[in-house]
C-alpha cells in the first residue's frame, strides 16, 4: 500500500505547531535499532529542529532534520494531556 505523501512544508508546519510541547518520538537508528523517548521541541531552524530529552538527571539536546521526519526515520506524536 502506498504511503500518504506530505510535503516538506507540511512537516515544518506540524513541528512549528508542536514547539514547546511534550512529544513522544521513535527514531530509526538503522540496523533494526529504534530508540523511543519523550522530549520537548526546543528550537526551530530553517533546515533542522532541536529537542530536549530528559536523560539521567540532565537534559540532553538532539538535532533532527525535517527530512528525517518526511522519510519516516523520525516519528513524532504529541503526548495527550501533556
C-alpha positions in Angstrom: 0.0 0.0 0.0 1.3 3.5 -0.8 2.0 5.9 2.0 0.2 9.2 2.1 2.6 11.8 0.7 3.1 15.1 2.5 5.3 18.0 1.6 8.3 19.3 3.5 6.4 22.5 4.3 3.6 20.4 5.9 6.2 18.7 8.1 7.7 22.1 9.1 4.3 23.5 9.9 3.4 20.4 12.1 6.7 20.8 14.0 6.1 24.5 14.5 2.7 23.7 16.0 4.3 21.3 18.4 7.1 23.6 19.6 7.3 23.8 23.4 5.0 20.8 23.9 5.8 17.3 25.2 6.1 14.8 22.4 6.8 11.1 22.0 9.5 10.2 19.5 10.5 7.0 17.7 13.9 7.2 15.9 15.1 4.6 13.5 18.9 4.5 14.0 19.4 1.7 11.4 20.3 -2.0 11.7 17.0 -2.7 13.5 17.7 -0.3 16.3 14.8 2.0 17.2 15.0 4.5 20.1 11.9 5.7 21.9 11.8 8.7 24.2 9.8 11.7 25.4 11.1 15.1 24.6 10.2 18.8 24.1 10.7 20.6 20.8 13.1 23.3 21.8 14.2 25.4 18.8 13.2 25.5 15.1 15.7 26.5 12.4 15.3 26.6 8.6 16.6 23.1 8.0 16.7 21.4 11.4 14.9 21.4 14.8 16.2 20.6 18.2 14.6 18.6 21.0 15.4 18.4 24.8 15.4 14.9 26.0 15.3 14.2 29.8 18.3 11.9 30.2 19.5 10.6 33.6 19.4 13.8 35.8 20.1 16.2 32.9 18.6 17.5 29.7 20.2 16.3 26.5 19.8 18.2 23.2 19.4 16.3 20.0 19.1 17.7 16.5 17.0 16.3 13.6 16.2 17.5 10.1 12.7 17.9 8.7 13.7 15.3 6.0 14.2 12.7 8.8 10.5 13.2 9.6 9.4 13.3 6.0 11.1 10.0 5.1 9.9 8.2 8.3 13.2 7.8 10.2 11.8 10.0 12.9 8.2 9.7 14.1 6.6 12.3 16.3 3.4 12.3 18.3 2.0 14.7 20.8 1.5 13.3 24.2 -2.2 13.7 25.0 -2.9 15.8 28.2 0.7 17.0 28.5 
